[in-house]
Amino acid sequence: MEKNTRIFLFRAMIPCALIFLLSMTPFLCKPGMPPNTRFTALLKRVADESDIGPVLAEAKALIEFQKTGAGFQSGTPACEPPAHLYFRLGEALLSRKDTLYREEALFCYEKAVELFPRLRHGWPYFQMGLILESMNQPEPARKQYQQVRQYDFSLLALRAGYRIAGIDDLRNDEDEPVRSRDLYAYFRFASEDALREIRPFLKSRLEACDEALYLQALAASAQGNPATATQRMMDFLAKHPGEPSALYYRDRFAGNPMQPFYPTDGNLLESCYAPRVGRDGGYLLTDDSRVMMDFYLPELAAGELVIDATFENDSETPIQLIFVLNDQIRETGSSEKEQGHCAVKFSPRKEANHLELILHVLSKAVDADTDAEAVVVNLRELRAVRVPSGKRT
């Protein structure tokens, strides 16, 4: 009798055990390998559904399982995968049409940078700044924007500088003028609509420097005063002759005949923003370093734009150059040549175009007892050439 009872109980437990195991399937995955399809489905529900409490809890549980199961310390490379998942969850929350979950999004970004501070070159900090600004917390937002600059020196850092300038301007502190150089860097290298984005600063007190002349020219044009705008830009050019964007705006404000290209000869190294590279007859690039250039097209004619690069690679390590124009990406093939040349095609846009050139050193076997030598590539020439439609290059 007792034996039959045990058999009965055992058989009765089998369905319960199966149900339990099925319910735990998302959590019984190998550490570092979360069920990505399940997580992606949860993100869509987080972004679209009205009541997301249980969905949000499940998404967090998936991330926490991976985090606790991997056995690592915050800040190490092993932390990047779960940090990225928290970032994706924050992005899904921030993409909602309502603003009910801003604090949850803020929590997710905080967890992401707690795990891996340099995640996505400071993007979580920028998103936290935007959230805090929307919650009328300018000073905490300012601190987050400042963090961006520790991990990015490109477009995101310039955008953070623009947000900081806006916060500083709202302080209305006569002892602290708006930093003209930060604002100038944004307008020259990152703004897609300078005459619109200068409007919050029309009455601002700018820090006295050459760059303030450039900003005053933009402000005068935005206020419908082309004569003053032209004069201020000419004053700036007197101190910085040949500066491509200033030449472009001068001609535009003055009603002069526009050149087909700024800089006129297509030499992009003369229109380069690259604070972390050296100059030695060219621009020195190291692994995963980048230079950023800007150029201006007054008219968007049919055809393509060819970016032509000449470089020297003194090492025997194969390299790859990655070009990013606005939102388009082109990758070159591997090259081990001492002197190399490559050309890539893009579809440009009217007026401001922003080009980034990134050096990627391809992996190469290294003796365990030997340190890998740093790879340095000298970018000797970088030019842009417009190619009419139908013409072969």
C-alpha positions as a Python dict, from the first residue, in 0.01 Angstrom:
ca = {
    (1, 'M'): (0, 0, 0),
    (2, 'E'): (278, 242, 97),
    (3, 'K'): (467, 154, -222),
    (4, 'N'): (161, 227, -437),
    (5, 'T'): (118, 563, -262),
    (6, 'R'): (477, 662, -342),
    (7, 'I'): (431, 561, -707),
    (8, 'F'): (111, 764, -726),
    (9, 'L'): (277, 1071, -575),
    (10, 'F'): (576, 1039, -807),
    (11, 'R'): (352, 1020, -1114),
    (12, 'A'): (149, 1316, -991),
    (13, 'M'): (466, 1526, -954),
    (14, 'I'): (585, 1466, -1312),
    (15, 'P'): (342, 1715, -1477),
    (16, 'C'): (421, 1978, -1213),
    (17, 'A'): (793, 1933, -1270),
    (18, 'L'): (751, 1968, -1646),
    (19, 'I'): (548, 2286, -1605),
    (20, 'F'): (815, 2427, -1369),
    (21, 'L'): (1098, 2344, -1611),
    (22, 'L'): (916, 2499, -1905),
    (23, 'S'): (850, 2815, -1707),
    (24, 'M'): (1217, 2837, -1616),
    (25, 'T'): (1348, 2777, -1968),
    (26, 'P'): (1444, 3145, -2025),
    (27, 'F'): (1653, 3138, -1706),
    (28, 'L'): (1828, 2804, -1757),
    (29, 'C'): (2042, 2925, -2043),
    (30, 'K'): (2419, 2916, -2050),
    (31, 'P'): (2574, 3229, -1887),
    (32, 'G'): (2664, 3480, -2152),
    (33, 'M'): (2410, 3331, -2394),
    (34, 'P'): (2065, 3476, -2308),
    (35, 'P'): (1774, 3377, -2532),
    (36, 'N'): (1816, 3671, -2764),
    (37, 'T'): (1498, 3611, -2960),
    (38, 'R'): (1298, 3607, -2638),
    (39, 'F'): (1465, 3924, -2513),
    (40, 'T'): (1404, 4099, -2845),
    (41, 'A'): (1036, 4004, -2827),
    (42, 'L'): (1018, 4146, -2475),
    (43, 'L'): (1174, 4473, -2593),
    (44, 'K'): (905, 4511, -2857),
    (45, 'R'): (635, 4461, -2594),
    (46, 'V'): (807, 4708, -2362),
    (47, 'A'): (803, 4970, -2638),
    (48, 'D'): (446, 4907, -2758),
    (49, 'E'): (220, 4775, -2480),
    (50, 'S'): (42, 4985, -2219),
    (51, 'D'): (82, 4767, -1907),
    (52, 'I'): (439, 4641, -1913),
    (53, 'G'): (501, 4559, -1546),
    (54, 'P'): (533, 4179, -1583),
    (55, 'V'): (716, 4211, -1917),
    (56, 'L'): (967, 4456, -1770),
    (57, 'A'): (1024, 4226, -1472),
    (58, 'E'): (1094, 3930, -1702),
    (59, 'A'): (1337, 4132, -1914),
    (60, 'K'): (1528, 4241, -1603),
    (61, 'A'): (1534, 3883, -1474),
    (62, 'L'): (1691, 3763, -1798),
    (63, 'I'): (1965, 4023, -1767),
    (64, 'E'): (2026, 3954, -1398),
    (65, 'F'): (2055, 3581, -1462),
    (66, 'Q'): (2331, 3642, -1713),
    (67, 'K'): (2501, 3892, -1484),
    (68, 'T'): (2503, 3674, -1174),
    (69, 'G'): (2576, 3354, -1362),
    (70, 'A'): (2892, 3474, -1529),
    (71, 'G'): (3095, 3543, -1215),
    (72, 'F'): (3272, 3866, -1308),
    (73, 'Q'): (3360, 4206, -1169),
    (74, 'S'): (3207, 4531, -1288),
    (75, 'G'): (3412, 4717, -1547),
    (76, 'T'): (3567, 4407, -1703),
    (77, 'P'): (3496, 4298, -2062),
    (78, 'A'): (3270, 4018, -1931),
    (79, 'C'): (3032, 4287, -1809),
    (80, 'E'): (2972, 4432, -2155),
    (81, 'P'): (2702, 4184, -2273),
    (82, 'P'): (2464, 4235, -1978),
    (83, 'A'): (2540, 4608, -1980),
    (84, 'H'): (2437, 4618, -2344),
    (85, 'L'): (2112, 4440, -2260),
    (86, 'Y'): (2033, 4700, -1995),
    (87, 'F'): (2110, 4968, -2254),
    (88, 'R'): (1873, 4809, -2506),
    (89, 'L'): (1601, 4790, -2242),
    (90, 'G'): (1652, 5159, -2164),
    (91, 'E'): (1626, 5243, -2534),
    (92, 'A'): (1300, 5048, -2563),
    (93, 'L'): (1154, 5233, -2264),
    (94, 'L'): (1265, 5568, -2402),
    (95, 'S'): (1112, 5492, -2743),
    (96, 'R'): (760, 5471, -2598),
    (97, 'K'): (505, 5731, -2704),
    (98, 'D'): (432, 5815, -2341),
    (99, 'T'): (676, 5932, -2072),
    (100, 'L'): (549, 5704, -1793),
    (101, 'Y'): (867, 5499, -1777),
    (102, 'R'): (1139, 5764, -1789),
    (103, 'E'): (1262, 5672, -1442),
    (104, 'E'): (1277, 5304, -1540),
    (105, 'A'): (1479, 5398, -1848),
    (106, 'L'): (1711, 5604, -1628),
    (107, 'F'): (1755, 5302, -1399),
    (108, 'C'): (1849, 5082, -1697),
    (109, 'Y'): (2112, 5326, -1824),
    (110, 'E'): (2254, 5359, -1471),
    (111, 'K'): (2283, 4980, -1444),
    (112, 'A'): (2448, 4966, -1786),
    (113, 'V'): (2726, 5211, -1698),
    (114, 'E'): (2763, 5060, -1351),
    (115, 'L'): (2849, 4731, -1523),
    (116, 'F'): (3055, 4875, -1809),
    (117, 'P'): (3124, 5251, -1786),
    (118, 'R'): (3264, 5292, -2138),
    (119, 'L'): (2969, 5121, -2307),
    (120, 'R'): (2893, 5257, -2656),
    (121, 'H'): (3136, 5548, -2617),
    (122, 'G'): (2924, 5732, -2359),
    (123, 'W'): (2583, 5699, -2525),
    (124, 'P'): (2405, 5589, -2200),
    (125, 'Y'): (2529, 5906, -2027),
    (126, 'F'): (2391, 6119, -2310),
    (127, 'Q'): (2054, 5947, -2285),
    (128, 'M'): (2049, 6000, -1909),
    (129, 'G'): (2121, 6367, -1966),
    (130, 'L'): (1824, 6397, -2201),
    (131, 'I'): (1595, 6223, -1951),
    (132, 'L'): (1707, 6443, -1663),
    (133, 'E'): (1662, 6756, -1874),
    (134, 'S'): (1307, 6645, -1956),
    (135, 'M'): (1246, 6602, -1582),
    (136, 'N'): (1363, 6959, -1520),
    (137, 'Q'): (1687, 6855, -1350),
    (138, 'P'): (1946, 7056, -1546),
    (139, 'E'): (2242, 7022, -1311),
    (140, 'P'): (2230, 6641, -1286),
    (141, 'A'): (2181, 6637, -1664),
    (142, 'R'): (2489, 6855, -1707),
    (143, 'K'): (2698, 6605, -1509),
    (144, 'Q'): (2587, 6323, -1736),
    (145, 'Y'): (2677, 6521, -2048),
    (146, 'Q'): (3020, 6588, -1901),
    (147, 'Q'): (3065, 6211, -1857),
    (148, 'V'): (3011, 6165, -2231),
    (149, 'R'): (3334, 6351, -2300),
    (150, 'Q'): (3535, 6091, -2110),
    (151, 'Y'): (3438, 5821, -2355),
    (152, 'D'): (3378, 5998, -2686),
    (153, 'F'): (3558, 6272, -2879),
    (154, 'S'): (3345, 6269, -3189),
    (155, 'L'): (2989, 6370, -3277),
    (156, 'L'): (2835, 6255, -2949),
    (157, 'A'): (3078, 6467, -2747),
    (158, 'L'): (2993, 6766, -2965),
    (159, 'R'): (2623, 6710, -2910),
    (160, 'A'): (2687, 6688, -2536),
    (161, 'G'): (2874, 7019, -2555),
    (162, 'Y'): (2573, 7180, -2722),
    (163, 'R'): (2341, 7053, -2445),
    (164, 'I'): (2581, 7181, -2176),
    (165, 'A'): (2592, 7524, -2341),
    (166, 'G'): (2213, 7537, -2335),
    (167, 'I'): (2203, 7450, -1965),
    (168, 'D'): (2471, 7707, -1885),
    (169, 'D'): (2279, 7971, -2078),
    (170, 'L'): (1962, 7905, -1879),
    (171, 'R'): (2152, 7972, -1558),
    (172, 'N'): (2160, 8339, -1661),
    (173, 'D'): (2482, 8381, -1463),
    (174, 'E'): (2659, 8698, -1578),
    (175, 'D'): (2987, 8568, -1438),
    (176, 'E'): (2973, 8252, -1652),
    (177, 'P'): (2926, 8326, -2024),
    (178, 'V'): (2846, 8047, -2267),
    (179, 'R'): (3161, 7864, -2378),
    (180, 'S'): (3200, 7983, -2736),
    (181, 'R'): (3455, 7718, -2836),
    (182, 'D'): (3228, 7427, -2737),
    (183, 'L'): (2935, 7582, -2919),
    (184, 'Y'): (3145, 7659, -3226),
    (185, 'A'): (3271, 7299, -3241),
    (186, 'Y'): (2914, 7173, -3243),
    (187, 'F'): (2798, 7411, -3514),
    (188, 'R'): (3095, 7353, -3737),
    (189, 'F'): (3121, 6975, -3709),
    (190, 'A'): (2787, 6834, -3595),
    (191, 'S'): (2490, 7061, -3658),
    (192, 'E'): (2261, 6966, -3945),
    (193, 'D'): (2067, 7294, -3929),
    (194, 'A'): (2289, 7565, -3782),
    (195, 'L'): (2052, 7857, -3842),
    (196, 'R'): (1776, 7679, -3653),
    (197, 'E'): (1988, 7544, -3370),
    (198, 'I'): (2154, 7881, -3304),
    (199, 'R'): (1817, 8034, -3211),
    (200, 'P'): (1827, 7944, -2838),
    (201, 'F'): (2150, 8147, -2816),
    (202, 'L'): (2046, 8465, -3000),
    (203, 'K'): (2060, 8673, -2680),
    (204, 'S'): (2332, 8478, -2501),
    (205, 'R'): (2649, 8636, -2368),
    (206, 'L'): (2930, 8450, -2540),
    (207, 'E'): (3279, 8394, -2412),
    (208, 'A'): (3510, 8643, -2588),
    (209, 'C'): (3726, 8459, -2843),
    (210, 'D'): (3761, 8415, -3220),
    (211, 'E'): (3491, 8149, -3227),
    (212, 'A'): (3236, 8398, -3091),
    (213, 'L'): (3257, 8586, -3424),
    (214, 'Y'): (3151, 8272, -3609),
    (215, 'L'): (2854, 8225, -3372),
    (216, 'Q'): (2755, 8591, -3401),
    (217, 'A'): (2749, 8553, -3780),
    (218, 'L'): (2511, 8258, -3756),
    (219, 'A'): (2292, 8444, -3508),
    (220, 'A'): (2274, 8754, -3730),
    (221, 'S'): (2170, 8542, -4028),
    (222, 'A'): (1905, 8363, -3822),
    (223, 'Q'): (1766, 8705, -3730),
    (224, 'G'): (1747, 8813, -4095),
    (225, 'N'): (2049, 9043, -4100),
    (226, 'P'): (2273, 8917, -4384),
    (227, 'A'): (2500, 9225, -4389),
    (228, 'T'): (2599, 9181, -4024),
    (229, 'A'): (2627, 8805, -4073),
    (230, 'T'): (2864, 8852, -4366),
    (231, 'Q'): (3080, 9104, -4178),
    (232, 'R'): (3110, 8884, -3867),
    (233, 'M'): (3211, 8585, -4079),
    (234, 'M'): (3469, 8795, -4262),
    (235, 'D'): (3606, 8905, -3924),
    (236, 'F'): (3639, 8538, -3832),
    (237, 'L'): (3810, 8458, -4164),
    (238, 'A'): (4061, 8737, -4103),
    (239, 'K'): (4179, 8535, -3802),
    (240, 'H'): (4127, 8192, -3959),
    (241, 'P'): (4182, 8231, -4335),
    (242, 'G'): (4064, 7947, -4553),
    (243, 'E'): (3840, 7784, -4291),
    (244, 'P'): (3600, 7591, -4520),
    (245, 'S'): (3271, 7632, -4335),
    (246, 'A'): (3335, 8004, -4282),
    (247, 'L'): (3400, 8049, -4654),
    (248, 'Y'): (3080, 7860, -4728),
    (249, 'Y'): (2868, 8074, -4494),
    (250, 'R'): (3034, 8398, -4607),
    (251, 'D'): (2942, 8328, -4969),
    (252, 'R'): (2594, 8216, -4869),
    (253, 'F'): (2523, 8518, -4648),
    (254, 'A'): (2669, 8766, -4897),
    (255, 'G'): (2488, 8620, -5197),
    (256, 'N'): (2819, 8545, -5371),
    (257, 'P'): (2843, 8279, -5645),
    (258, 'M'): (2880, 7950, -5458),
    (259, 'Q'): (3175, 7718, -5515),
    (260, 'P'): (3080, 7359, -5603),
    (261, 'F'): (3271, 7232, -5301),
    (262, 'Y'): (3406, 7357, -4965),
    (263, 'P'): (3701, 7314, -4924),
    (264, 'T'): (3730, 7408, -5291),
    (265, 'D'): (4006, 7160, -5374),
    (266, 'G'): (3842, 6870, -5189),
    (267, 'N'): (4135, 6836, -4946),
    (268, 'L'): (3957, 6703, -4637),
    (269, 'L'): (4268, 6710, -4419),
    (270, 'E'): (4234, 7088, -4428),
    (271, 'S'): (3886, 7048, -4282),
    (272, 'C'): (3966, 6807, -4006),
    (273, 'Y'): (3862, 6786, -3642),
    (274, 'A'): (4092, 6532, -3479),
    (275, 'P'): (4210, 6628, -3130),
    (276, 'R'): (4357, 6285, -3054),
    (277, 'V'): (4586, 6236, -3351),
    (278, 'G'): (4925, 6384, -3426),
    (279, 'R'): (5041, 6582, -3728),
    (280, 'D'): (5357, 6478, -3911),
    (281, 'G'): (5308, 6551, -4278),
    (282, 'G'): (4970, 6379, -4242),
    (283, 'Y'): (4758, 6243, -3962),
    (284, 'L'): (4881, 5957, -3746),
    (285, 'L'): (4622, 5689, -3671),
    (286, 'T'): (4646, 5406, -3420),
    (287, 'D'): (4418, 5106, -3369),
    (288, 'D'): (4051, 5210, -3354),
    (289, 'S'): (4140, 5578, -3356),
    (290, 'R'): (3946, 5808, -3587),
    (291, 'V'): (3956, 6144, -3753),
    (292, 'M'): (3648, 6346, -3836),
    (293, 'M'): (3612, 6584, -4128),
    (294, 'D'): (3340, 6814, -4248),
    (295, 'F'): (3269, 6952, -4593),
    (296, 'Y'): (2993, 7153, -4758),
    (297, 'L'): (2806, 7113, -5085),
    (298, 'P'): (2597, 7416, -5182),
    (299, 'E'): (2401, 7212, -5435),
    (300, 'L'): (2316, 6845, -5442),
    (301, 'A'): (2385, 6750, -5802),
    (302, 'A'): (2313, 6403, -5936),
    (303, 'G'): (2602, 6164, -5897),
    (304, 'E'): (2827, 6016, -5634),
    (305, 'L'): (3103, 6133, -5407),
    (306, 'V'): (3434, 5947, -5404),
    (307, 'I'): (3654, 5965, -5094),
    (308, 'D'): (4013, 5898, -5193),
    (309, 'A'): (4275, 5808, -4926),
    (310, 'T'): (4652, 5762, -4945),
    (311, 'F'): (4830, 5618, -4641),
    (312, 'E'): (5155, 5463, -4517),
    (313, 'N'): (5162, 5151, -4299),
    (314, 'D'): (5513, 5090, -4164),
    (315, 'S'): (5416, 4770, -3983),
    (316, 'E'): (5350, 4430, -4137),
    (317, 'T'): (5011, 4407, -3968),
    (318, 'P'): (4709, 4409, -4198),
    (319, 'I'): (4477, 4704, -4151),
    (320, 'Q'): (4132, 4809, -4261),
    (321, 'L'): (3997, 5161, -4309),
    (322, 'I'): (3633, 5222, -4224),
    (323, 'F'): (3460, 5530, -4368),
    (324, 'V'): (3136, 5667, -4225),
    (325, 'L'): (2964, 5948, -4415),
    (326, 'N'): (2656, 6073, -4233),
    (327, 'D'): (2472, 5739, -4186),
    (328, 'Q'): (2650, 5542, -4460),
    (329, 'I'): (2934, 5298, -4386),
    (330, 'R'): (3202, 5170, -4624),
    (331, 'E'): (3480, 4925, -4532),
    (332, 'T'): (3795, 4867, -4730),
    (333, 'G'): (3966, 4534, -4774),
    (334, 'S'): (4269, 4427, -4575),
    (335, 'S'): (4598, 4594, -4666),
    (336, 'E'): (4954, 4513, -4561),
    (337, 'K'): (5120, 4749, -4809),
    (338, 'E'): (5370, 5004, -4689),
    (339, 'Q'): (5202, 5258, -4911),
    (340, 'G'): (4834, 5209, -4974),
    (341, 'H'): (4555, 5375, -5161),
    (342, 'C'): (4180, 5322, -5147),
    (343, 'A'): (3867, 5490, -5277),
    (344, 'V'): (3506, 5451, -5163),
    (345, 'K'): (3181, 5591, -5302),
    (346, 'F'): (2899, 5765, -5118),
    (347, 'S'): (2575, 5948, -5184),
    (348, 'P'): (2626, 6288, -5015),
    (349, 'R'): (2364, 6528, -4889),
    (350, 'K'): (2320, 6898, -4951),
    (351, 'E'): (2516, 7144, -4735),
    (352, 'A'): (2690, 6991, -4432),
    (353, 'N'): (2839, 6641, -4461),
    (354, 'H'): (3028, 6469, -4182),
    (355, 'L'): (3289, 6205, -4252),
    (356, 'E'): (3465, 5981, -4001),
    (357, 'L'): (3763, 5768, -4091),
    (358, 'I'): (3842, 5483, -3851),
    (359, 'L'): (4154, 5268, -3854),
    (360, 'H'): (4090, 4904, -3763),
    (361, 'V'): (4391, 4678, -3705),
    (362, 'L'): (4301, 4323, -3807),
    (363, 'S'): (4387, 4047, -3561),
    (364, 'K'): (4717, 3875, -3611),
    (365, 'A'): (4877, 3590, -3418),
    (366, 'V'): (5129, 3714, -3162),
    (367, 'D'): (5386, 3510, -2973),
    (368, 'A'): (5270, 3473, -2612),
    (369, 'D'): (5611, 3585, -2485),
    (370, 'T'): (5620, 3891, -2708),
    (371, 'D'): (5428, 4215, -2677),
    (372, 'A'): (5241, 4324, -2987),
    (373, 'E'): (5380, 4640, -3139),
    (374, 'A'): (5149, 4934, -3178),
    (375, 'V'): (5037, 4988, -3535),
    (376, 'V'): (5066, 5346, -3658),
    (377, 'V'): (4935, 5452, -3998),
    (378, 'N'): (5016, 5788, -4150),
    (379, 'L'): (4722, 5926, -4346),
    (380, 'R'): (4900, 6129, -4613),
    (381, 'E'): (4608, 6249, -4822),
    (382, 'L'): (4231, 6244, -4806),
    (383, 'R'): (4026, 6401, -5082),
    (384, 'A'): (3666, 6416, -5190),
    (385, 'V'): (3580, 6412, -5561),
    (386, 'R'): (3234, 6456, -5705),
    (387, 'V'): (3153, 6214, -5986),
    (388, 'P'): (2870, 6306, -6225),
    (389, 'S'): (2594, 6052, -6272),
    (390, 'G'): (2682, 5790, -6533),
    (391, 'K'): (3057, 5854, -6524),
    (392, 'R'): (3274, 5557, -6431),
    (393, 'T'): (3561, 5590, -6180),
}
